[in-house]
């Protein structure tokens, strides 16, 4: 069942610390992901077994496991800090039946040398939140870490108050971060970065090995993936909440779902994270922050780009300059598909931006407004009416939009199908997530979590019982702030 290796353990020991998970007292299953287990080459039926439960709780190690905690650094809200896995242990890399190499990590598995006086544990609520949001992202077709299981520890975790503890089993293409390179350049210099860059290329970007300048090609490839990822976030109204460089995966996956949220009413300055007092990571700032983070990655690579520092800086600046083009192209094309345009170009930007301006002016629901344009109103009949569609400004914009649709090769039916394939019916709305988390952590009722996950697994398909998951929150249900699990 297990087919583990740990190539990360073959790197310089300065990049990690050997660390076994700390056992828990009374583990029991909370949520499992049979479909993910099968794709990993694990027997889904084993998700009911005591043997796998012990592994997922950190009470036993699978064969060939070489557990470790990774070291990294990060710019947190712009300030550099030395960090590391303070409550997570990498068990190894599972070689899957389709040839992929997937990290298996326990989160909330106890203290490590990087815990900085933390307890190394996690609350049940925070781990369920990561399970729900990561699976929501997967359902939307956005690259993401995923969750194999949540296991209750049977032990309390103390934050603002005592809460039930849990361990999350997280999978990822890898846990390499921008902050990993920031740590390497400061701790080991150019040769440490070279070793890490070679590892990153071999694992994630093998085509770069054939490039004339492999490390410059690596920088460009990472920039492209991050631009595309953030453009996808923007298209579904996702706000990461803590876009520190230690939370930016180099393989282009969404990672670390702490105070993240999906937007209800459209507003570019939307912030949910309780720790983002200045709005650094607001919805509308995410593209620029992505470029800022990538600049920190480029700085770490400078010694590998050219012997002459001035030449290296120019190469890095040129690569970073391409980020804007990559992002804008991905954003225009993605937003175009949401409006039924299969061939959107920069010339369509005014049409797209004017639509978003209408949403902002009317404080309209982002997800439902896009979906309603697709002519799929039958699935939304139980939802509150949207005044936006009665406005003269919308009528004028709609005429421009229909004229643009008529110019493309797609007929109207194909355009509607395109829109329905790129505008979800359901997202992980904050009030629904919070309701599910409260039911599970305070009352032991997992049904709301399971029902929400069922709808999030097929967010583009209208199913019976979905309407309540599509509606915006009532005033008394609005979530004003989200919180980091630590």
N, C-alpha and C positions, 0 to 999 in steps of 0.2 A: 504493500500500500504506500508506504513512504519511500521516496526516491530522492534522498537529500544529499546535497553537497554544500560546501561553504567556501566558495572561491574568495569571498571578502576576507576570510581568515588567513589567506595566503599573502595579503598585502602587508605593508610595513606595520609592525605592532603598535606604532604610535597613532594609528588611525582608529583603534578600538581597544576595548578592554574585555578580556574573557570574563564572562559573568553568567552564572546559572540563574534561572528564575527562582524566586522565593516561594516555596509551597504555601498553599492556603489551607484553611482548616476544613471547610465543608463545601466543596465545589458541587455545583449542579448546573445542568444546561438551562439557558434562558432562551436564546435564539440561535438557530443554525441556518446554514445556507447550503442545502443539498446540491443545487445545480452547480455552485462554485466548487464544491467538494469533488463532484464528478469530473469537472474540467481540469482539476488538479491531479487527477488520477487516484483520488481517494474514494473509498467505498462510501456512498451516501448513507448506507445503513449503519455505518460505524459511528455516525453522529448521535447514536443512542447508546453507544458502548461505554463502559467504564474505562476501558483502555485509552480511547481517544479523549475522553473527558479529562483524564489525568494529564495528558499532554497539553491540552488546551488550557488547563488551569495552571500549568507550570509545576505540577507535582511529579511529572515524569518527563524524560526526554525521549524523542523518537530515535530510531537507529540512525547512526552517522551524524547526529546533531553535534554541532560545535558552537554552543551558545555564546553570544558576545553582545556587547553594547557599543554602538558606533559613536565615535567622537566627531563633533563638528562645531562650527561657530555660527554666528549669524548677526546680521544687522536687525535688531528688534526696534521697530519704530525709528529707524535711522541710526541707532546707536549700536556699536560693535560690542558683542559679548561672546565669550567662550562658553560653549554649551556641550551637548552630547545627549545620548539617550538616557534620560533621568528616570524613566519608568517603563522602559521597553527593552526587550531582549530579542535579538535575531537568532532564531533556531537554526536557520540554514536556508538553502535554496532548493525548492522542489522542482525536479525535472518532470514536466508534464507529458502526457501522451502525445501532444502535438509538437513537442520539441521546445517549448518555452521554458525559461528559467524564472521562477517566481519566488520572491522572498516570503518566508513564513515568520512573522514577528508576533510576539506576545506583548500587548500594551497593558500596563497596569500590573506588571509581573514582579514588582518589588524594587527596592533601591539598587542603584548601580554606583560606580565611582563618579558618575556625572550628575548625581541627584541634587547636589547643592543643598543639602539638609532637607530635601523633600522626602516624603514617605514612599515614593515609588509606586503608589497605588492609584487606582482610578475608581470613580463612582460608577454605579450601575447606570445612572441616568446619562452620564457623559459617554459611556461606551455604547449604549443603545442609540444615542444621537449619532455617533459616527457610523454605526451600522446602517441606520436609516438614510442618512444623507449620502453616504458612499453608494448605497444601492440605488438611490434616486438618481445620482449622477450616471451610474452605469445604465439605468433604464433610458436615460435621455441620450445615450450614445456618446457621452463625454468621458475621455480617458481619466481613470481614477484608480486609486487604491481601493481594495474591496474588503469585505468583512466575512470571514468564514464562520465565526461563532462568537457569541457572548456567553461567558460562564460566570455565574455568581460565585463569589469567593466565600460567602458565609461569614465575612468579617466586616465590621464597620469601617468607613473611611471618613475622616474628619475634615470638612471644609468650613463653610459657615456654620454647619451643624453636622451631627453624625448622619451618614447616609450609607445605604448598602453598597458594598464594594463589588467589583467585577473585573474580569480580564477579557480583553478583546483579542481575537486572533485576526491579525491584519495581513493581507497579501498585497504585494506590490511588484511591479517589474523590477524595481530595486528601490533602496532608500537613499541613493546618492542625491545630494542636495547642493544648491549653490553654496550653502554654508559648509559643506564638506570640503570644498576647494578653498574656501576662506581659511578654514582651520589648517589645511595642509600647507598652504604657502607661508603661514605664520609660524608653524611648528617645524616644518621640514624643508622649507625653501623650494627651489625650482625642481630638484630631483624628486621630492615627495609629490609635487603636483604632476610631474611627468608620469610617475607610476600610476597615479590616480586617473589621469587623463587617458593613458593607454588602456586601463581597465574599463573606463567608461566607454571608450570607442569600441573595444572588443565586445562589450556586453550589449550596448544600445545602438551604436552607429558604425557597424563594421564597414560600410561603404567609405567612410572617412579614411580608412587605412590605405586606400588606393589614391587618395588625393595628393597633389603636389605638396600641399602644406596641411598635413592631417589635423593639427591642432587648431588651425584657423577654420578648417572645414567643420571640426567639432563645434566651435563657437557658433558658426553660422547655422548648423543643424539644430542646436539647442535653442537658438533665437527663433528659428522658424516654428518649432514645436510649441514654444511658450506663447508666441503671438497667436497661433491658431487656438491654443487652449483658452487663453483669456478672451478671445473673440467669442468662443462658444459660451463661456460664462456670461458674457454680456447679452448674448442672444436669448438666454433663459432667465435673466434677472437674478443671477446668482452673485452673492457677495461673500467672498471668502472670509473677510473680517480680520485676519492677521497675516498679511502677505509679507512677513519677515523673510529674509533670505534663507533661513533654516527651514522654512515651510515651502520652498520652491524646488520641486523635484526635477532633476536633470533629464529624466526620460519623458517628461511632458505629461505626467499624471497629476490630477488634483490630489492633494495630500493634506492631512491634518485638519479635520473638521471640528474645530472648537466653536468659537462664537460666530459661525457662518449662518447664512439665512438666504431665503429666496424673497425677493421683493414682491409686495402686493401692489400698492399704488405706485405708479411710475414716478420716480424723482431721482435725478442723477446724484444728488448729495445724500442719498439714503445710507445710514450707518445703523447697525444693530449692536455691534460689539461694545460691551460695557467699558472696555479698556481703551477704546479708540476715541478719546475725548476730543481730539482735534480733527477728526474725519480724514486722517491720512489714508485710510483704506476704504473710503466711501466707494460706492458702486462706480461712479463716474471717474474715479481716480485710478482704477485698477489697471487700465492699459499703460499709463505713465509709470506706475509703480513697477509693473512688469519690466519695463525698459531699465528703470533704476536698478532693480535687482540683477538684471543681466549685465549691467555695467560692473557690478561687483564680481561677477563670474569672470568677465573679461579681464579685470585687474589681476585676478589670480593666475590667469593664463599668460600674462604679458611675457614672462621669461621664456616661454615656449614659442612665442610667435615670431620673435626676431632677436638677434643678439643686441642690436642697437635699440635702446629703449624708445627713442623717438619714432623709429620705424614701427616698432611693435604697437605703440600707442595709436599711430595713424591707421594701422591695420584693424585694430580693435574698434576705433571710432567709426571706420567705414562699415564694419560688420554691424555695429549697433545702430548705425543710421538706417540700415535696411530693415530693422525691426518695424519702423513706422509703416513702411510699404507692405511688409508681410501682414501686419495687423490690420491695416485699413482694407487691404484686399480681402482678407478672411472675413472681416466685419461686414463689408458691403455685400459680398456674395451671400453670407449667411443671413443677413437681414433681408436681402432680396428674396431668398427662398421663402422666408417667412411671409413675404408679400406676394408669393406666387411667381416671382421672376427667376427664371432658370439661368438667365444670362446677365445678371446685374453687374453694372460697371460703375466707375466713379461718377459718371453722369447721372446715376440714380440717387446719389447721396442727398440732394435737396428733397426729393420725394420721401426718402426714409426719415431724414431729420425733421421734416415738417410733420410727419406722422407722430414722431416721438414728442415733438413740441405740443401737439394736440393732447397727447396722453398726459403730459405734465400739467398743462393748463387746466385740464378737467379732473386731475388727480384720479385718472382712470386706472383700473386694474390692468397691469401689464400683460399677464398671461391670458386672461379672458378676452381682452380687447383684440389681441392678435388672433386668437382662435375664432372669435366671432366673425372676423373678416373672411374667414374661409367658407362662410355660408353653411356652417355646421350648427346653426342655432338650435336645432332640435335637441341637441344634447345639453343645451344650456337653458332650457325653458324654465327650470326651477330656480334659476339664479336671479338676483336682483337686476332690474333693467339698468342699462348704462346710458346716462344722459348724453354722453359724448356723441352718440350716433344720431341725436336729434339736433345737433348744432349746425348752423349754416357753414361754419368753417370746415366741419367734417364733410358736408355735401360738396363743397368746392374741392377739397382734397381728393375725395372719392372720384370725382370726374377726371382729375389728372391721373389717378391711379388706374382707372379703367382704360383710359387712353393708352397708358404705357403697357398694360397687359395686352391690349389689342395689337401692339407692335411686334410682339414676340411670336415665335413659331408655335409655342404651346397653345392648344385650344383652351377654352375656359375650364372644361372638366379636368384636364391635365394640370392646369394651374391650381385648381382647388385641391387636387390630390397632393400636389407638391406642398401646399400650405399645411394641409392636415398632417403631412409627414414630418413637418418641421416646427409645428406649434403644438406643444403638449396640452392635453386636456387638464392634466393634473400635475402639480408640482408638490414638493414637500413644504407645504405652507406652515409657517411658524406656529400658528395656533393649533394646527392639527398635530404637529410634532410634539409640542409641549403637552397637549392633552394625552398623547400616547405615552410620553415619558412619565408623566405624573401617575397615570394608571398603573404602569409597571413598577416604578420605584416605590410608590407609597402604598399601593394596594395589591401588588403582585398580580395584576390583571394584564396579561400580554395580548389580549384580543385586539385592542386598538392598534398596537404595534403591527400585529400580523395583518390586519385589514389594510392599514396604510401601506405596508410593504407590498401587498398584493396589487394595489392600484398603481404604485410607483414602478412596478416591474414592467408595466405596459402603459406608459403615460400618454401615448398618442391614440389609444383606442378607447372609445366610449363603451363603458360597461355598466350593467345595472348596479345601482347603489353608489355610483360615482359622484352624483351631483353635490352631495354635502362636502366632498373633498375638493370640489372645484370652486366653491363659493369663497369670496373674500371674508375676512374676519369681521364680526360685528365689533362695534366700538369697545365693548367690554372684553373682547377676546384678543384684541391687538397685543402683540408682543413688542414691547418698547425696547428691550435690551436682551442680548444673548451673552453667555458667559463662557470663559475658558474653563476647561475641566480641571485645571490645576489651581 
